[in-house]
Amino acid sequence: MSVNWNKTGENNGELTFDIPQAEVKRGLDSAFKRVKNNLRVPGFRKGHVSRVIFNQYYGEEALYEDALNMVLPTAYATAVKEAGIEAVGQPQIIPVSMEKGKDWSVKALVNVKPEVELGDYKGIEVPKQNTRVYAKDIDNELEQDRQKNAELVLKKDASAKGDTVTIDYKGTVDGTAFDGGTANDYALELGSNTFIPGFEDQLIGHKAGDEVDVVVTFPEDYGAKDLAGKEAHFATKIHEVKSKQLPKLDDEFAKDIDDSVETLDELKEKIKKDLKTKKEEEAKSAIEQAAIEVAVNNATIKEIPDTMIQEDVNTQMNQYLGNMQRQGISPETYYKLTGTTEEQLRSQFSKDAEERVKTNLVLEAIVEKEAIKASKEEIDNEIKELAKEYNMDEKTVRNTLTDDMLSHDINIRKAIDLVTDNAKQVAKSKINDDDKSSDNK
């Protein structure tokens, strides 16, 4: 195969290649078989027209477009490989020569993967993470558990912040009721900020049986535009006032919360261990994010092809909508439920697309420089994990994803680990001082 690559821009060029006559013939044969059954030629039964009669009646050229489409994917992939380029996105195909009985010549306008000039990606300084668990952290967890297990008991005294009142209310604006402004036997926790600002505060200090005229003003940015900024009156009647009765913090409470412990001290120790694990995971994530961000900023990429950015947006959308569909929500239903459009979702994913592409390019460059390569065992484990995650058969996963696709994801994660594991945690003040020094140079 004759192949010629002519770079015409920073990340694009013209790839000219020939398609051998043998491949052309194969494409023509396949194209004829495809149209044969639907041919109508006077004097012949449908589907019984010979190739010779077809050529006489329509001309062999009538098959050229279909034939080219059939042989092009393999020919293009071979040409890209021989040219030694990394093509991205879909090429623009321009037939150059398609003469009968000769090799065909095709030109492809191709975008190529941009070159990455790596900067420092090892020994990157990141803010030191504190993974220590303090006594107050454990106390906060215990208090949250107490709040979750609190009982509501009737009280005769006036309501206070934190109490729950059962109310009827009817709202009006300029003396007219509005949609969503009326409810009966509604349980409202005072101080939860569930209602319009000021509503709950006006119910504090009242008892069961009281009737209160609550006056509030809807925020200017309120969702219902016909109510935004307007004063509303809510005729409110309090039926009940209940206060929270928190459980006593003792061994019995500990056993109620976690049946694997016998004492409060054991529960505290378990909470401490769980918090430690959580803080360590959060620290690792923070270090990873900070280190990768610096490594990407240290790298230089002159220009990123727009086709790569659009491919990233398409991938993000497909993954997101795919997750919705696995939950039984079709794209049409999603747009209807959220009140958004496909264009708005695309716009949302477009915001950080360039940064995502640049990050992936830098990580791929690190993979290449460090000669990172996934092992067969790692690929097999990846298939098992994906099968488990998506409740699929391992064979189905293996048939869906190629080894190259699986290796790419594994290698990227290895590059992330390499950058993260080599990062140095330092005091935030030192990083700030270094940044100021750089700015003054």
C-alpha positions in Angstrom: 0.0 0.0 0.0 1.3 3.4 -1.0 1.0 5.8 1.9 2.0 9.5 2.2 1.5 11.8 5.2 1.7 15.5 4.7 1.4 17.6 7.9 -0.4 20.8 7.1 -1.0 22.2 10.6 0.0 21.8 14.3 -2.3 18.8 14.7 -3.6 18.0 11.3 -2.6 16.9 7.8 -3.4 15.0 4.6 -3.0 11.3 4.5 -3.0 9.9 1.0 -3.1 6.2 0.4 -4.0 3.6 -2.3 -6.5 0.8 -2.0 -5.2 -2.2 -3.9 -7.3 -3.5 -6.8 -7.9 -6.8 -5.0 -9.5 -4.9 -2.1 -11.5 -2.8 -4.6 -12.8 -6.0 -6.3 -13.8 -7.4 -2.9 -15.7 -4.2 -2.1 -17.4 -4.2 -5.5 -18.5 -7.9 -5.0 -19.9 -7.1 -1.6 -21.7 -4.0 -2.8 -23.3 -6.0 -5.7 -24.5 -8.7 -3.3 -26.0 -6.0 -1.1 -28.1 -4.4 -3.9 -28.8 -7.5 -6.0 -31.9 -8.7 -4.2 -33.7 -5.4 -4.7 -32.8 -4.9 -8.4 -35.6 -4.6 -10.9 -34.4 -5.1 -14.5 -36.9 -5.7 -17.3 -36.9 -9.4 -18.4 -35.3 -10.6 -15.2 -36.9 -11.8 -11.9 -36.1 -9.8 -8.9 -32.8 -10.9 -7.4 -31.7 -12.9 -10.4 -29.7 -10.2 -12.3 -26.2 -11.2 -13.2 -23.2 -8.9 -12.6 -22.7 -8.6 -16.4 -26.2 -7.4 -16.9 -26.0 -5.0 -14.0 -22.8 -3.4 -15.4 -24.5 -3.1 -18.8 -27.7 -1.7 -17.4 -26.4 0.6 -14.6 -22.6 0.7 -15.0 -20.1 -0.6 -12.5 -19.6 2.9 -11.3 -23.0 2.7 -9.6 -21.4 0.4 -7.0 -18.3 2.6 -6.3 -19.7 4.6 -3.3 -20.9 1.5 -1.5 -17.8 -0.4 -2.3 -15.6 2.4 -1.0 -17.5 2.6 2.3 -17.0 -1.2 2.8 -13.3 -1.3 2.2 -12.4 2.2 3.6 -12.3 1.4 7.4 -9.6 -1.3 7.1 -7.6 0.6 4.4 -7.7 3.8 6.5 -6.6 1.9 9.7 -3.7 0.3 7.8 -2.6 3.6 6.3 -2.7 5.3 9.7 -0.5 2.5 11.1 2.0 2.7 8.2 2.2 6.5 8.4 3.0 6.2 12.1 0.5 8.8 13.2 -2.1 8.8 16.0 -5.3 9.9 14.4 -8.1 11.3 16.5 -11.7 11.8 15.5 -13.3 11.0 12.2 -11.4 11.9 9.0 -12.8 13.8 6.0 -12.5 11.4 3.1 -11.8 12.8 -0.4 -11.6 10.3 -3.3 -8.7 11.2 -5.6 -8.8 8.5 -8.2 -11.3 5.6 -8.7 -10.5 4.3 -12.2 -11.9 1.0 -13.4 -9.4 -1.9 -13.1 -6.8 0.2 -11.1 -5.9 0.8 -7.5 -8.1 3.5 -6.0 -6.4 6.6 -4.4 -7.9 8.3 -1.4 -7.0 11.5 0.5 -8.0 11.8 4.2 -7.9 15.1 6.1 -6.9 13.9 9.5 -6.5 15.3 13.0 -3.7 13.9 15.0 -3.0 13.6 18.7 -1.0 16.6 19.8 2.5 16.4 21.2 2.9 16.7 24.9 6.0 18.3 26.5 6.0 16.9 30.0 7.2 19.1 32.9 7.8 17.9 36.5 5.4 15.1 37.5 7.5 13.5 40.3 8.1 15.0 43.6 5.3 17.5 43.3 4.6 19.4 46.5 1.0 19.2 47.7 -0.7 20.6 50.8 -0.2 18.3 53.8 -3.4 16.4 54.8 -4.4 16.0 58.4 -5.8 12.5 59.0 -5.9 12.7 62.8 -9.2 11.8 64.4 -10.1 14.2 67.3 -12.3 13.5 70.3 -14.7 16.2 69.0 -15.1 14.2 65.7 -16.2 11.1 67.6 -18.5 13.2 69.8 -20.1 14.8 66.6 -20.7 11.3 65.2 -22.4 10.2 68.4 -24.5 13.3 68.6 -25.7 12.7 65.0 -26.7 9.1 66.0 -28.6 10.5 69.0 -30.4 13.0 66.8 -31.3 10.2 64.3 -32.7 8.1 67.1 -34.5 10.8 69.0 -38.2 10.4 69.9 -40.7 13.2 69.5 -42.8 13.8 72.6 -45.8 16.1 73.1 -45.1 19.3 75.1 -47.5 21.8 76.6 -45.0 24.6 76.7 -44.4 27.1 73.9 -42.4 25.9 70.9 -38.7 26.4 70.6 -36.1 26.0 67.9 -35.6 22.3 67.2 -39.2 21.4 68.1 -41.6 19.9 65.5 -45.0 21.5 65.0 -48.0 20.0 63.2 -49.8 22.8 61.4 -52.5 23.7 58.9 -51.7 26.7 56.7 -53.2 28.7 53.9 -51.2 31.2 52.0 -52.4 34.3 50.1 -50.8 37.1 48.1 -52.9 40.2 47.9 -55.8 38.3 49.4 -55.6 35.5 46.7 -54.6 31.9 47.4 -51.8 30.5 45.2 -50.7 27.0 44.1 -48.8 25.1 46.7 -49.7 27.6 49.4 -52.1 25.3 51.4 -51.5 22.2 53.5 -53.1 20.3 56.5 -51.4 18.4 59.3 -47.9 19.4 58.0 -45.0 18.4 60.3 -42.4 21.1 60.3 -39.2 21.2 62.3 -38.5 24.7 63.5 -35.0 25.8 62.5 -34.8 23.3 59.6 -35.0 26.2 57.0 -37.5 24.1 55.0 -39.8 27.0 54.4 -39.4 30.5 53.2 -37.0 32.6 55.3 -38.8 34.0 58.4 -41.7 31.5 58.3 -40.4 29.1 60.9 -39.1 31.9 63.2 -42.7 33.3 63.6 -43.9 30.0 65.0 -41.4 29.9 67.8 -42.9 30.7 71.2 -46.4 29.5 70.3 -48.4 26.6 71.8 -50.8 23.9 70.5 -54.1 25.6 69.5 -52.6 28.9 68.7 -53.5 30.6 65.4 -50.7 32.7 63.9 -50.7 35.1 60.9 -47.3 34.4 59.4 -46.1 37.2 57.1 -43.1 36.6 54.8 -41.7 38.0 51.6 -40.7 35.6 48.8 -37.1 35.9 47.8 -36.4 37.8 44.5 -34.9 34.6 43.0 -37.9 32.4 44.0 -38.6 29.6 41.5 -42.2 30.7 40.9 -41.7 34.1 39.1 -45.3 35.2 39.8 -44.5 35.1 43.6 -40.9 36.3 43.6 -40.4 39.4 45.8 -44.0 39.5 46.9 -45.4 39.6 50.5 -47.5 36.6 51.5 -49.8 35.9 54.5 -50.1 32.4 55.9 -53.1 31.8 58.1 -51.5 29.1 60.3 -53.0 26.9 63.1 -50.8 24.9 65.4 -52.2 21.5 66.3 -49.3 19.9 68.2 -45.9 20.9 69.5 -43.3 18.1 70.0 -39.8 18.2 71.3 -37.0 15.8 70.7 -36.1 13.4 73.5 -32.6 12.3 72.9 -31.5 8.8 74.1 -29.0 8.5 76.9 -25.5 8.1 75.9 -24.7 4.7 77.5 -23.9 1.1 76.7 -27.6 0.3 75.8 -27.5 3.1 73.3 -24.3 1.7 71.8 -25.8 -1.7 71.4 -28.9 -0.2 69.8 -26.8 1.7 67.3 -24.4 -1.2 66.4 -25.1 -4.8 67.4 -21.4 -5.7 66.9 -20.5 -3.8 70.1 -21.3 -4.3 73.7 -20.2 -1.0 75.3 -20.1 2.7 74.5 -16.3 2.6 74.6 -16.3 -0.1 72.0 -18.6 2.0 69.8 -16.3 5.0 70.2 -13.3 2.9 69.2 -15.2 1.6 66.1 -16.3 5.2 65.2 -12.7 6.3 65.5 -11.4 3.5 63.2 -14.1 4.3 60.6 -13.3 8.0 60.7 -9.6 7.3 60.3 -10.3 5.3 57.2 -12.6 7.9 55.8 -10.0 10.7 56.5 -7.2 8.7 54.9 -9.3 8.1 51.8 -10.2 11.8 51.6 -6.6 12.7 52.0 -5.5 10.4 49.2 -8.1 11.8 46.9 -7.0 15.4 47.8 -3.4 14.6 47.2 -4.2 12.9 43.9 -6.3 15.8 42.7 -3.6 18.4 43.7 -0.7 16.4 42.3 -2.4 15.7 38.9 -3.4 19.3 38.6 0.1 20.5 39.1 1.5 17.8 36.7 -0.9 18.9 34.0 -0.1 22.6 34.6 3.6 21.8 34.3 3.1 20.2 30.9 2.9 22.1 27.6 0.4 21.3 24.8 0.4 23.9 22.0 -3.1 23.1 20.7 -5.8 20.6 21.3 -7.9 19.6 18.3 -11.6 20.5 18.7 -12.6 17.0 17.6 -11.0 15.6 20.7 -12.9 18.0 22.9 -16.2 17.1 21.2 -15.4 13.4 21.5 -14.9 13.9 25.2 -18.3 15.7 25.5 -20.0 12.9 23.6 -18.4 10.3 25.9 -19.4 12.1 29.1 -23.0 12.5 27.8 -23.2 8.8 26.8 -21.9 7.6 30.1 -24.2 9.9 32.1 -27.4 9.1 30.1 -26.3 5.4 30.1 -26.3 5.5 33.9 -29.8 7.0 33.8 -31.1 4.3 31.5 -29.7 1.6 33.8 -31.9 3.2 36.4 -34.9 3.0 34.1 -34.8 6.7 33.0 -34.7 7.3 29.3 -33.0 10.4 27.9 -36.4 11.8 27.0 -37.7 11.2 30.5 -34.5 12.7 32.0 -34.9 16.0 30.0 -38.6 16.2 31.0 -37.9 15.6 34.7 -35.1 18.1 34.9 -36.6 20.6 32.6 -33.4 20.7 30.5 -32.5 20.0 26.9 -29.8 18.0 25.2 -28.1 21.2 24.2 -28.0 22.3 27.9 -26.6 19.0 29.0 -24.0 19.2 26.3 -23.1 22.8 27.4 -22.7 21.5 31.0 -20.2 18.9 30.0 -18.4 21.2 27.6 -17.3 23.5 30.4 -14.4 21.3 31.6 -14.0 19.2 28.5 -10.7 20.8 27.4 -9.2 20.3 30.9 -10.3 16.7 30.9 -8.7 16.1 27.5 -5.5 17.8 28.5 -5.3 15.8 31.7 -5.7 12.5 29.8 -3.1 13.5 27.2 -0.6 14.3 30.0 -1.3 11.0 31.7 -0.9 9.1 28.4 2.4 10.9 27.9 3.5 9.7 31.4 2.5 6.2 30.5 4.6 6.3 27.4 7.7 7.8 29.1 7.5 5.4 32.1 6.9 2.5 29.8 3.8 1.5 31.9 2.1 -1.6 30.6 -0.8 -3.5 32.0 -0.2 -7.2 32.5 -2.5 -10.0 31.3 -3.4 -10.7 35.0 -4.4 -7.0 35.5 -6.6 -7.1 32.3 -8.3 -10.3 33.5 -8.9 -8.8 36.9 -10.3 -5.7 35.3 -12.8 -7.8 33.3 -13.9 -9.5 36.5 -14.4 -6.2 38.3 -16.4 -4.7 35.4 -18.6 -7.8 35.2 -19.3 -7.6 38.9 -20.0 -3.9 38.8 -22.4 -4.0 35.9 -23.8 -7.5 36.7 -22.7 -8.9 33.4 -21.1 -12.1 32.3 -17.3 -12.0 32.0 -17.5 -13.3 28.4 -19.8 -10.5 27.5 -17.4 -7.9 28.9 -14.5 -9.4 27.1 -16.4 -9.4 23.8 -17.5 -5.8 24.4 -14.1 -4.3 25.3 -10.8 -4.9 23.6 -7.5 -5.5 25.5 -6.3 -2.2 24.2 -9.2 -0.4 25.7 -8.8 -2.2 29.0 -5.0 -1.6 29.1 -5.5 2.1 28.4 -7.7 2.5 31.5 -5.4 0.4 33.7 -2.3 2.3 32.5 -3.9 5.7 33.2 -4.7 4.6 36.7 -1.1 3.5 37.2 0.2 6.8 35.9 -2.1 8.6 38.4 -0.8 6.4 41.2 2.8 7.1 40.2 2.3 10.9 40.3 0.4 10.6 43.6 2.8 8.2 45.3 5.7 10.4 44.5 4.1 13.6 45.7 5.5 15.3 48.7 3.2 16.7 51.4 4.3 20.0 52.8 2.7 22.7 54.9 0.3 25.0 53.0 2.3 28.0 54.1 5.4 26.7 52.2 3.4 26.2 49.0 2.0 29.7 49.3 5.5 31.1 49.9 6.8 29.3 46.8 3.9 30.6 44.7 4.7 34.2 45.8 8.4 33.7 45.0 7.4 32.5 41.5 5.2 35.5 41.0 8.0 37.9 41.9 10.5 36.4 39.5 
